[in-house]
Amino acid sequence: MSESGDKQRTSSRRQSANRRQRSHTVQKRETKKAKVPNQQRVAPDAAVVTSPYNNVLPYPITSKARKPKQGLVMPTAVKPIPTTARQMSTPPRNVKVKTVRVQRQPLPNMGRRVSKKTRLKPMARAILYAIRLLIVGVGIGAIVGTVLSVLDPANRIPSTTSTTSNNGGQVQSQPPTTNPTPSLYLSQEIPTLKNAVQELAAANPNLSPGVFLVDLDSGGYVNVNADNSLPAASTIKVPILIAFFQDVDAGKIRLDEMLTMQQEMIVGGSGNLQYKPPGTQYAALEVATKMITISDNTATNMLIARLGGIEAVNQRFQSWGLTSTVIRNPLPDLQGTNTTSPKELGNLLAMVSQGKLVTMRSRDQILDIMRRTQRDNLLPAGLDQSARAYHKTGDIGTMLADAGIIDTPTGKRYIAAVMVQRPNNDPRAEKLISSISRAAYQEFSQSSPTPNNSNIPPTTGYQSPVITAPVPINPTTNYQSPVITAPVPINPTTGYQSPVVNQQYYPPR
């Protein structure tokens, strides 16, 4: 104990002699509270003693002892002062009590943890932000690219969606996109014929012709501005006819199907359906025939509606690989907004002739319809009486055209597509087309067909048609001798006759 403690006990004994007998009040000196770590705090009802190792331990208190004051913590090495006279005893004076100073231990930091972000250096933090922005930018770019690729019309695959036509609410399924039509085989230009065409064009400076001529046997051709996109006029009805027979082949349209003429389909110009009352019904084959033979504009609009509308027909043209052939307005289209080119018309006719867009049966029906075209003052005017033309004309104020397939008496077949831009209804365009047709007919009819060979000539890629020699007449009987076909040899391995394979007229694609 310290000296101050001795003085206090002496003073208390001195006061007890002068006052009544009462319990001694010991005046404690409040010592400075020592802060003890959380793990060393004791319960409020336990005394504190010091172990030999300076550890604070709870001191057991008897039931008679008074509980220390709430929140009071005795310093280390200080014993509790007895409150009763019986418990109080004077310690020997010669005992020295050592005062032990309690070291204040730092409390653990229970505050907010310091994040790794705050510990990063400025340079590292900038690099981290740059990496995050790069990742976000790449992600946004990928999402935007995907959305744009989906919304791009050029990358869309036309689905088989059903569209309602104007024919009594019938549903027409839109055909899926097919492979583009292969280009017509062309070997080399015919210089003599090209010079003749250019001379005819130079003699008419006010006219701008587009000419495409092709020999289907040899692949020789003439191209004079044939790639130019020009007003189609009624020549647009040729690809519409091909699309119609494609749906016939697919079973989507029957030739005897009745089509109803609606009021919005009736237009002026060429044709006689415009004089019939709305609601009149016609067979599909009759409508297609009138569209070509008399160039009926009302019949054309009826077929466009039956095929699914203008947009569906244009998608069909695109599926064939056509870029200039587009329908923008219903017929008669006197302003020339519907377009095509001589080369695309000639290419289409060549494909039909070879049976590449339609079946052979539909090809024969197409040629039969085009053979009955009533207007014959353009391409047919340059042919002989023995030649045959399967063609379709087109006539508006600024454009006169004719495109078709020509068969010569010598067996030669060629394509002719001539389109002439002119001043309004200039009659010289008609003369120019017939002159070009005459020059082409003379060129192609002079060249004989290529002899029949088992192999296709590598220079042309085409086989000429097979021409059978006439059978000689027997002078004795005055009858032709029967044609005896040599027996087909039997295969000794299988025991069957080998099949007869006819030579292909047109080369494969």
C-alpha positions as CSV (number, residue, x, y, z in Angstrom):
1,M,0.0,0.0,0.0
2,S,1.1,3.6,-0.5
3,E,1.7,6.3,2.1
4,S,-1.5,8.0,1.3
5,G,-3.4,4.9,2.2
6,D,-1.7,4.9,5.7
7,K,-2.7,8.5,6.3
8,Q,-6.3,7.8,5.4
9,R,-6.6,4.9,7.9
10,T,-5.0,7.0,10.7
11,S,-7.4,9.8,10.0
12,S,-10.3,7.4,10.2
13,R,-9.3,6.0,13.6
14,R,-8.9,9.6,14.9
15,Q,-12.4,10.5,13.9
16,S,-13.9,7.4,15.5
17,A,-12.7,8.5,19.0
18,N,-14.6,11.8,18.9
19,R,-17.8,10.6,17.3
20,R,-20.5,8.0,18.2
21,Q,-19.8,4.4,17.6
22,R,-20.7,3.8,14.1
23,S,-19.4,1.9,11.3
24,H,-16.2,3.2,9.9
25,T,-16.5,4.9,6.6
26,V,-13.5,4.3,4.5
27,Q,-12.9,7.1,2.1
28,K,-11.6,5.6,-1.0
29,R,-9.5,7.5,-3.3
30,E,-10.7,7.0,-6.8
31,T,-7.9,5.7,-8.7
32,K,-7.6,6.3,-12.3
33,K,-9.5,3.7,-14.3
34,A,-7.4,1.5,-16.3
35,K,-8.6,0.6,-19.7
36,V,-8.6,-3.1,-20.1
37,P,-9.0,-4.8,-23.4
38,N,-12.3,-6.3,-24.2
39,Q,-11.1,-9.8,-23.7
40,Q,-9.8,-8.9,-20.2
41,R,-13.0,-7.2,-18.8
42,V,-14.8,-8.9,-16.0
43,A,-18.3,-9.1,-14.9
44,P,-19.6,-6.2,-12.8
45,D,-20.3,-8.4,-9.7
46,A,-16.8,-9.8,-9.5
47,A,-13.7,-8.4,-7.8
48,V,-10.4,-8.2,-9.5
49,V,-7.1,-9.6,-8.3
50,T,-3.8,-9.9,-9.8
51,S,-2.2,-13.2,-10.6
52,P,1.5,-13.7,-10.2
53,Y,1.7,-13.2,-14.0
54,N,0.0,-9.8,-13.9
55,N,-3.2,-11.2,-15.4
56,V,-6.5,-9.8,-14.1
57,L,-8.7,-12.6,-12.7
58,P,-12.1,-12.5,-11.1
59,Y,-12.0,-12.6,-7.2
60,P,-14.7,-14.6,-5.5
61,I,-16.8,-12.5,-3.2
62,T,-18.7,-14.0,-0.2
63,S,-22.3,-13.4,0.3
64,K,-21.7,-11.0,3.2
65,A,-19.4,-8.7,1.2
66,R,-20.8,-5.7,-0.5
67,K,-20.8,-5.8,-4.2
68,P,-18.5,-3.2,-5.7
69,K,-19.9,-0.2,-7.5
70,Q,-21.2,-0.9,-11.0
71,G,-18.6,-0.2,-13.6
72,L,-15.8,0.2,-11.1
73,V,-12.7,-1.8,-12.1
74,M,-9.9,-2.2,-9.5
75,P,-6.5,-1.6,-10.7
76,T,-4.0,-4.3,-10.8
77,A,-2.4,-5.4,-7.4
78,V,-5.1,-3.4,-5.4
79,K,-7.1,-5.5,-2.9
80,P,-10.6,-4.6,-2.1
81,I,-11.0,-2.5,1.1
82,P,-13.1,-4.2,3.7
83,T,-16.2,-2.4,4.7
84,T,-16.8,-3.8,8.2
85,A,-14.6,-3.2,11.2
86,R,-14.1,-6.9,11.6
87,Q,-12.7,-7.3,8.2
88,M,-10.4,-4.2,8.5
89,S,-7.0,-4.9,9.8
90,T,-3.9,-2.9,9.9
91,P,-1.3,-4.3,7.7
92,P,2.2,-4.4,9.0
93,R,4.0,-1.2,8.3
94,N,7.1,-2.9,7.1
95,V,5.3,-4.5,4.2
96,K,5.8,-2.7,0.9
97,V,3.3,-3.0,-1.8
98,K,4.6,-2.7,-5.2
99,T,2.4,-0.7,-7.6
100,V,2.2,-2.2,-11.0
101,R,1.4,0.1,-13.9
102,V,-1.1,-1.4,-16.3
103,Q,0.0,-0.9,-19.8
104,R,-2.7,0.3,-22.1
105,Q,-3.2,-2.2,-24.9
106,P,-4.4,-0.9,-28.2
107,L,-7.9,-1.9,-29.1
108,P,-8.3,-3.8,-32.3
109,N,-9.6,-1.7,-35.2
110,M,-13.2,-2.7,-35.6
111,G,-13.9,-0.1,-38.2
112,R,-14.4,-0.5,-42.0
113,R,-11.9,-2.6,-43.8
114,V,-9.7,-0.9,-46.3
115,S,-10.6,-2.2,-49.7
116,K,-8.1,-3.3,-52.2
117,K,-9.2,-0.6,-54.6
118,T,-8.0,2.1,-52.2
119,R,-4.6,0.4,-51.8
120,L,-4.0,0.3,-55.6
121,K,-1.6,2.7,-57.0
122,P,-2.9,5.4,-59.4
123,M,-1.2,3.7,-62.4
124,A,-2.6,0.3,-61.6
125,R,-6.1,1.8,-61.0
126,A,-6.0,3.5,-64.4
127,I,-5.0,0.2,-66.1
128,L,-7.9,-1.6,-64.3
129,Y,-10.4,1.0,-65.5
130,A,-9.0,0.7,-69.0
131,I,-9.4,-3.1,-69.0
132,R,-13.0,-2.8,-67.7
133,L,-13.9,-0.3,-70.4
134,L,-12.3,-2.5,-73.1
135,I,-14.4,-5.5,-71.9
136,V,-17.6,-3.4,-71.9
137,G,-16.8,-2.0,-75.3
138,V,-16.3,-5.4,-76.8
139,G,-19.5,-6.7,-75.3
140,I,-21.5,-3.8,-76.6
141,G,-19.9,-4.1,-80.0
142,A,-20.8,-7.8,-80.2
143,I,-24.4,-7.1,-79.2
144,V,-24.8,-4.2,-81.7
145,G,-23.3,-6.3,-84.5
146,T,-25.6,-9.1,-83.9
147,V,-28.7,-6.8,-83.9
148,L,-27.6,-5.2,-87.1
149,S,-26.9,-8.5,-88.8
150,V,-30.4,-9.7,-87.8
151,L,-32.1,-6.5,-89.0
152,D,-30.1,-6.3,-92.3
153,P,-32.5,-7.2,-95.1
154,A,-29.7,-8.5,-97.3
155,N,-28.9,-11.2,-94.7
156,R,-32.5,-12.3,-94.1
157,I,-33.7,-15.7,-95.3
158,P,-37.2,-15.5,-96.7
159,S,-39.4,-17.7,-94.7
160,T,-42.3,-19.7,-95.9
161,T,-44.9,-17.1,-94.8
162,S,-48.4,-17.1,-96.0
163,T,-49.8,-14.0,-97.7
164,T,-53.4,-13.4,-98.5
165,S,-54.0,-12.7,-102.1
166,N,-56.9,-10.7,-103.6
167,N,-58.4,-13.8,-105.1
168,G,-61.3,-14.4,-102.7
169,G,-59.0,-14.5,-99.6
170,Q,-57.0,-17.5,-100.7
171,V,-53.7,-18.0,-98.9
172,Q,-50.6,-18.1,-101.0
173,S,-47.4,-19.6,-99.5
174,Q,-44.4,-17.6,-100.4
175,P,-41.7,-19.9,-101.9
176,P,-38.4,-20.2,-100.2
177,T,-35.3,-18.6,-101.8
178,T,-33.7,-20.9,-104.4
179,N,-30.2,-20.9,-105.8
180,P,-29.5,-18.1,-108.3
181,T,-30.1,-18.9,-112.0
182,P,-26.8,-19.9,-113.6
183,S,-25.5,-17.6,-116.3
184,L,-25.9,-18.5,-119.9
185,Y,-22.8,-20.0,-121.5
186,L,-21.2,-17.5,-123.8
187,S,-18.1,-18.4,-125.9
188,Q,-17.1,-15.3,-127.9
189,E,-18.6,-12.3,-129.6
190,I,-19.5,-12.5,-133.3
191,P,-17.7,-9.6,-134.8
192,T,-19.5,-9.4,-138.1
193,L,-22.9,-9.3,-136.5
194,K,-21.9,-6.8,-133.9
195,N,-20.6,-4.5,-136.5
196,A,-23.8,-4.7,-138.4
197,V,-25.8,-3.9,-135.3
198,Q,-23.6,-0.9,-134.4
199,E,-24.0,0.5,-137.9
200,L,-27.7,0.3,-137.7
201,A,-27.7,2.1,-134.3
202,A,-25.3,4.8,-135.7
203,A,-27.8,5.4,-138.5
204,N,-30.4,6.4,-135.9
205,P,-28.7,8.8,-133.5
206,N,-31.9,9.7,-131.7
207,L,-32.4,6.1,-130.7
208,S,-30.6,4.2,-127.9
209,P,-30.8,0.4,-128.5
210,G,-29.8,-2.3,-126.1
211,V,-29.2,-5.6,-128.0
212,F,-28.5,-9.1,-126.8
213,L,-28.2,-12.0,-129.3
214,V,-27.0,-15.5,-128.4
215,D,-26.5,-18.6,-130.5
216,L,-27.7,-21.4,-128.2
217,D,-25.6,-24.0,-130.2
218,S,-22.2,-22.4,-130.3
219,G,-22.5,-19.8,-127.5
220,G,-21.6,-17.0,-129.9
221,Y,-23.2,-13.7,-128.9
222,V,-23.5,-10.0,-129.4
223,N,-23.8,-7.5,-126.6
224,V,-24.5,-3.9,-127.3
225,N,-25.6,-2.0,-124.1
226,A,-27.3,-5.2,-123.0
227,D,-26.6,-4.8,-119.3
228,N,-28.3,-1.4,-119.0
229,S,-31.4,-1.3,-116.9
230,L,-34.2,0.0,-119.1
231,P,-38.0,0.6,-118.7
232,A,-39.5,-2.9,-119.2
233,A,-43.0,-1.9,-120.5
234,S,-44.9,-5.2,-121.3
235,T,-41.7,-7.3,-121.5
236,I,-42.0,-7.6,-117.7
237,K,-44.8,-10.1,-118.4
238,V,-42.2,-12.7,-119.5
239,P,-40.7,-13.3,-116.0
240,I,-44.3,-13.1,-114.5
241,L,-45.3,-15.9,-116.8
242,I,-42.3,-18.0,-115.8
243,A,-43.1,-17.5,-112.1
244,F,-46.7,-18.5,-112.7
245,F,-45.6,-21.9,-114.3
246,Q,-43.2,-22.4,-111.5
247,D,-46.1,-22.4,-109.0
248,V,-48.0,-24.7,-111.4
249,D,-45.1,-27.1,-111.2
250,A,-45.0,-26.9,-107.4
251,G,-48.8,-27.6,-107.2
252,K,-49.6,-24.2,-105.7
253,I,-51.8,-23.2,-108.7
254,R,-54.0,-25.3,-110.9
255,L,-54.4,-24.3,-114.5
256,D,-58.1,-24.7,-114.3
257,E,-58.3,-22.7,-111.0
258,M,-60.8,-19.8,-111.3
259,L,-59.4,-16.4,-110.6
260,T,-61.8,-13.5,-109.7
261,M,-61.2,-10.1,-111.3
262,Q,-61.4,-7.4,-108.6
263,Q,-62.2,-3.8,-109.2
264,E,-58.7,-2.6,-108.2
265,M,-57.2,-4.9,-110.8
266,I,-59.0,-3.4,-113.8
267,V,-56.8,-1.0,-115.7
268,G,-56.7,0.6,-119.2
269,G,-54.3,0.1,-122.0
270,S,-54.0,-3.1,-124.0
271,G,-56.3,-6.1,-123.4
272,N,-60.1,-6.7,-123.3
273,L,-60.6,-7.9,-119.7
274,Q,-61.0,-4.2,-118.7
275,Y,-64.5,-4.2,-120.3
276,K,-65.8,-7.0,-118.2
277,P,-67.6,-6.3,-114.9
278,P,-65.8,-6.8,-111.6
279,G,-66.3,-10.2,-110.1
280,T,-66.0,-12.0,-113.4
281,Q,-64.0,-15.3,-113.1
282,Y,-61.5,-16.8,-115.5
283,A,-59.4,-19.9,-115.5
284,A,-55.8,-19.3,-114.5
285,L,-54.4,-20.6,-117.9
286,E,-56.7,-18.3,-119.8
287,V,-55.5,-15.3,-117.8
288,A,-51.9,-16.2,-118.4
289,T,-52.5,-16.6,-122.1
290,K,-54.2,-13.2,-122.5
291,M,-51.4,-11.6,-120.6
292,I,-49.0,-12.6,-123.4
293,T,-51.0,-13.0,-126.6
294,I,-52.9,-9.7,-126.4
295,S,-50.7,-8.1,-123.6
296,D,-53.7,-7.7,-121.3
297,N,-52.8,-5.4,-118.4
298,T,-55.7,-6.4,-116.3
299,A,-54.8,-10.1,-116.6
300,T,-51.3,-9.2,-115.6
301,N,-52.5,-7.6,-112.4
302,M,-54.6,-10.6,-111.6
303,L,-51.6,-12.9,-111.9
304,I,-49.4,-10.7,-109.8
305,A,-52.1,-10.8,-107.0
306,R,-52.4,-14.6,-107.3
307,L,-48.6,-15.0,-107.0
308,G,-48.7,-13.1,-103.7
309,G,-48.3,-9.4,-104.7
310,I,-45.6,-7.2,-106.1
311,E,-43.2,-7.8,-103.2
312,A,-43.4,-11.6,-103.4
313,V,-42.9,-11.5,-107.2
314,N,-39.8,-9.3,-106.8
315,Q,-38.4,-11.7,-104.3
316,R,-38.9,-14.5,-106.8
317,F,-36.9,-12.5,-109.4
318,Q,-34.1,-12.0,-106.9
319,S,-34.0,-15.7,-106.1
320,W,-33.3,-16.2,-109.8
321,G,-30.3,-13.8,-109.6
322,L,-32.0,-10.9,-111.5
323,T,-30.9,-7.5,-110.4
324,S,-32.4,-5.2,-113.0
325,T,-35.8,-6.9,-113.3
326,V,-38.1,-5.2,-110.8
327,I,-41.8,-4.4,-110.6
328,R,-42.5,-1.1,-108.8
329,N,-46.1,-0.4,-110.0
330,P,-49.0,-2.3,-111.4
331,L,-49.5,-2.4,-115.1
332,P,-49.8,-0.5,-117.5
333,D,-46.9,1.5,-115.9
334,L,-46.8,4.2,-118.7
335,Q,-44.1,6.1,-116.8
336,G,-41.6,3.2,-117.2
337,T,-40.9,2.6,-113.5
338,N,-40.8,-1.2,-113.9
339,T,-37.3,-2.1,-115.3
340,T,-35.4,-5.0,-116.8
341,S,-32.4,-5.4,-119.2
342,P,-31.9,-7.1,-122.6
343,K,-29.4,-9.5,-121.1
344,E,-31.6,-10.6,-118.2
345,L,-34.5,-11.2,-120.6
346,G,-32.4,-13.2,-122.9
347,N,-30.9,-15.2,-120.1
348,L,-34.3,-16.0,-118.8
349,L,-35.5,-17.2,-122.2
350,A,-32.4,-19.3,-122.7
351,M,-33.0,-21.0,-119.3
352,V,-36.6,-21.7,-120.1
353,S,-35.5,-23.2,-123.5
354,Q,-33.1,-25.5,-121.7
355,G,-35.7,-26.5,-119.0
356,K,-33.8,-25.1,-116.1
357,L,-36.5,-22.9,-114.4
358,V,-39.6,-25.0,-115.1
359,T,-40.4,-28.5,-116.1
360,M,-40.3,-29.6,-119.7
361,R,-44.1,-29.7,-119.8
362,S,-44.4,-26.1,-118.5
363,R,-41.6,-25.1,-120.9
364,D,-43.7,-26.4,-123.9
365,Q,-46.8,-24.5,-122.6
366,I,-44.8,-21.3,-122.2
367,L,-43.4,-21.5,-125.8
368,D,-46.9,-22.3,-127.1
369,I,-48.3,-19.2,-125.5
370,M,-45.5,-17.0,-126.7
371,R,-45.8,-18.3,-130.2
372,R,-49.3,-16.9,-130.4
373,T,-48.3,-13.3,-129.6
374,Q,-50.5,-11.2,-132.0
375,R,-48.2,-8.3,-132.6
376,D,-45.6,-9.4,-135.2
377,N,-44.2,-6.2,-136.6
378,L,-40.9,-6.2,-134.6
379,L,-38.7,-9.4,-134.3
380,P,-40.9,-11.5,-136.6
381,A,-40.7,-8.8,-139.3
382,G,-37.1,-9.7,-139.9
383,L,-37.6,-13.4,-140.3
384,D,-38.6,-15.7,-143.2
385,Q,-42.0,-17.4,-143.4
386,S,-40.4,-20.7,-142.4
387,A,-38.9,-19.4,-139.2
388,R,-40.7,-19.4,-135.9
389,A,-40.6,-16.8,-133.1
390,Y,-41.7,-17.3,-129.5
391,H,-41.6,-13.7,-128.2
392,K,-43.2,-10.9,-126.2
393,T,-43.3,-7.2,-127.1
394,G,-43.3,-4.1,-124.9
395,D,-44.5,-0.6,-126.0
396,I,-44.8,2.7,-124.1
397,G,-44.1,6.2,-125.2
398,T,-40.4,6.2,-124.4
399,M,-39.6,2.5,-125.0
400,L,-40.2,-0.1,-127.7
401,A,-38.9,-3.7,-127.1
402,D,-39.2,-7.3,-128.2
403,A,-37.6,-10.4,-126.8
404,G,-37.9,-14.0,-127.8
405,I,-36.6,-17.4,-129.0
406,I,-36.1,-17.9,-132.7
407,D,-36.0,-21.2,-134.6
408,T,-34.5,-21.2,-138.1
409,P,-35.4,-23.7,-140.8
410,T,-31.8,-25.1,-140.6
411,G,-32.4,-26.2,-137.0
412,K,-30.6,-23.3,-135.4
413,R,-32.1,-21.7,-132.3
414,Y,-31.0,-18.4,-130.9
415,I,-32.1,-15.7,-128.5
416,A,-32.9,-12.1,-129.5
417,A,-33.7,-9.3,-127.0
418,V,-33.8,-5.8,-128.4
419,M,-34.9,-2.7,-126.4
420,V,-34.9,0.8,-127.9
421,Q,-35.2,4.0,-126.0
422,R,-36.8,6.6,-128.2
423,P,-38.4,10.1,-128.3
424,N,-42.1,9.9,-127.5
425,N,-43.6,7.2,-129.9
426,D,-40.9,7.7,-132.5
427,P,-41.8,5.2,-135.3
428,R,-38.1,4.7,-136.3
429,A,-37.7,2.4,-133.3
430,E,-39.9,-0.2,-134.9
431,K,-37.8,-0.1,-138.1
432,L,-34.6,-0.4,-136.1
433,I,-35.8,-3.5,-134.2
434,S,-36.9,-5.3,-137.4
435,S,-33.6,-4.4,-139.1
436,I,-31.5,-5.8,-136.2
437,S,-33.7,-8.9,-136.3
438,R,-33.0,-9.4,-140.0
439,A,-29.3,-9.1,-139.6
440,A,-29.3,-11.7,-136.8
441,Y,-31.4,-14.1,-138.8
442,Q,-29.1,-13.9,-141.8
443,E,-26.1,-14.5,-139.6
444,F,-27.5,-17.5,-137.7
445,S,-29.3,-19.1,-140.6
446,Q,-26.1,-19.2,-142.7
447,S,-24.2,-21.2,-140.1
448,S,-25.2,-24.8,-140.2
449,P,-25.7,-26.7,-136.9
450,T,-22.7,-28.5,-135.4
451,P,-22.6,-32.2,-136.3
452,N,-23.8,-34.6,-133.7
453,N,-20.9,-35.9,-131.5
454,S,-20.9,-38.1,-128.5
455,N,-18.8,-35.5,-126.6
456,I,-19.6,-31.8,-126.2
457,P,-17.1,-29.6,-128.0
458,P,-14.9,-27.9,-125.4
459,T,-15.0,-24.6,-127.2
460,T,-18.7,-24.1,-127.3
461,G,-20.1,-26.2,-124.4
462,Y,-23.2,-27.0,-126.4
463,Q,-24.4,-30.0,-128.5
464,S,-26.2,-29.3,-131.7
465,P,-29.6,-30.9,-132.3
466,V,-29.7,-34.4,-133.8
467,I,-31.0,-34.3,-137.4
468,T,-32.1,-37.7,-138.8
469,A,-31.4,-38.3,-142.5
470,P,-34.5,-39.2,-144.5
471,V,-35.0,-42.9,-145.2
472,P,-34.6,-43.7,-149.0
473,I,-37.7,-44.9,-150.9
474,N,-37.5,-48.4,-152.4
475,P,-38.0,-48.0,-156.3
476,T,-39.5,-51.5,-156.6
477,T,-42.2,-51.2,-153.9
478,N,-42.5,-47.4,-153.9
479,Y,-42.4,-47.5,-150.1
480,Q,-39.8,-46.5,-147.6
481,S,-37.8,-49.3,-146.1
482,P,-38.4,-49.8,-142.4
483,V,-35.8,-48.6,-140.1
484,I,-34.2,-51.5,-138.3
485,T,-32.6,-50.7,-135.0
486,A,-29.6,-52.7,-134.1
487,P,-30.3,-54.9,-131.0
488,V,-28.9,-53.6,-127.8
489,P,-26.1,-55.9,-126.5
490,I,-26.8,-57.9,-123.4
491,N,-24.5,-57.4,-120.5
492,P,-22.9,-60.9,-119.8
493,T,-22.4,-60.0,-116.2
494,T,-26.0,-59.1,-115.3
495,G,-27.9,-60.8,-118.1
496,Y,-29.8,-57.5,-118.9
497,Q,-29.7,-55.2,-121.8
498,S,-27.9,-51.9,-121.2
499,P,-30.3,-48.9,-121.1
500,V,-30.3,-46.6,-124.1
501,V,-29.1,-43.2,-123.1
502,N,-30.1,-40.3,-125.3
503,Q,-27.5,-37.7,-126.0
504,Q,-28.1,-34.5,-124.1
505,Y,-29.1,-31.6,-126.2
506,Y,-28.0,-28.8,-123.9
507,P,-25.0,-29.0,-121.6
508,P,-25.3,-29.3,-117.8
509,R,-25.1,-26.2,-115.7
